[in-house]
Amino acid sequence: MNQVIGDKKAALLTKGNSAASNLTAPETQEKDLELPELLTTSNAAKYLNRAPQTLRKWACLGIGPIQPIRIFGRLSWRRSDLLALLGGNHGG
């Protein structure tokens, strides 16, 4: 009986680990290529895994590692800045 339960646990653990190992670097690179040149605050925040308000605070106070450009008063975030930030190539 204990052997059967142990085998089922092992099968579940193995199955769960194989799903995580399916994530590869080329998929991440494809995601980078799909980004538009300029992103809205909401989209940039999703990409950086931050709250949109965090990016707005960076812009308002000028304290963030990247700064947006303003188009008719709206914030837009450069794809190149986001990629450089995630790659560790930022000056802040």
C-alpha positions as CSV (number, residue, x, y, z in Angstrom):
1,M,0.0,0.0,0.0
2,N,2.7,2.5,0.9
3,Q,4.7,1.6,-2.2
4,V,1.6,2.5,-4.4
5,I,1.2,5.9,-2.6
6,G,4.9,6.6,-3.0
7,D,4.8,5.7,-6.7
8,K,1.9,8.1,-7.3
9,K,3.7,10.9,-5.4
10,A,6.8,10.4,-7.5
11,A,4.7,10.4,-10.7
12,L,3.1,13.7,-9.7
13,L,6.3,15.3,-8.7
14,T,8.0,14.2,-12.0
15,K,5.0,15.4,-14.0
16,G,5.1,18.8,-12.3
17,N,8.8,19.3,-12.8
18,S,8.7,18.5,-16.5
19,A,6.2,21.4,-17.1
20,A,8.6,23.9,-15.6
21,S,11.5,22.6,-17.6
22,N,9.7,23.3,-20.9
23,L,10.4,27.0,-20.6
24,T,13.3,27.9,-22.8
25,A,15.3,31.0,-23.6
26,P,14.1,31.2,-27.2
27,E,10.5,31.7,-26.0
28,T,11.7,34.7,-23.9
29,Q,13.6,36.1,-27.0
30,E,10.4,35.7,-29.1
31,K,8.5,37.7,-26.4
32,D,11.1,40.5,-26.8
33,L,10.6,40.7,-30.5
34,E,6.9,41.0,-30.1
35,L,7.1,44.3,-28.1
36,P,6.2,47.5,-29.9
37,E,8.8,50.3,-29.9
38,L,6.7,52.3,-27.4
39,L,4.6,50.8,-24.6
40,T,1.8,52.2,-22.5
41,T,2.4,52.4,-18.7
42,S,0.2,49.4,-18.1
43,N,2.0,47.2,-20.7
44,A,5.4,48.3,-19.6
45,A,4.5,47.5,-16.0
46,K,3.3,44.1,-16.9
47,Y,6.5,43.4,-18.7
48,L,8.6,44.6,-15.8
49,N,6.4,42.8,-13.2
50,R,5.6,46.0,-11.4
51,A,2.5,48.0,-10.6
52,P,1.6,50.7,-13.2
53,Q,1.7,53.2,-10.3
54,T,5.3,52.4,-9.7
55,L,6.2,53.5,-13.2
56,R,4.1,56.6,-12.9
57,K,6.0,57.5,-9.7
58,W,9.3,57.0,-11.5
59,A,8.1,59.4,-14.1
60,C,6.7,62.0,-11.8
61,L,9.6,62.1,-9.4
62,G,12.3,61.3,-11.9
63,I,13.7,58.6,-9.6
64,G,13.4,55.4,-11.6
65,P,16.0,53.5,-13.5
66,I,14.3,54.4,-16.8
67,Q,12.3,57.5,-17.8
68,P,9.4,57.7,-20.2
69,I,8.8,60.0,-23.0
70,R,5.6,62.1,-23.0
71,I,3.4,62.2,-26.0
72,F,0.5,64.7,-25.7
73,G,0.9,64.4,-21.9
74,R,0.7,60.6,-21.9
75,L,3.6,58.4,-20.7
76,S,5.2,56.0,-23.2
77,W,8.1,53.7,-22.4
78,R,10.8,52.7,-24.9
79,R,11.2,49.1,-25.6
80,S,15.0,49.5,-25.7
81,D,15.0,51.0,-22.2
82,L,12.9,48.1,-20.9
83,L,15.2,45.5,-22.5
84,A,18.3,47.3,-21.2
85,L,16.9,47.5,-17.7
86,L,16.0,43.8,-17.7
87,G,19.4,43.0,-19.1
88,G,21.2,44.9,-16.4
89,N,22.4,47.7,-18.7
90,H,21.2,50.8,-16.9
91,G,22.9,53.7,-15.4
92,G,20.8,53.9,-12.2
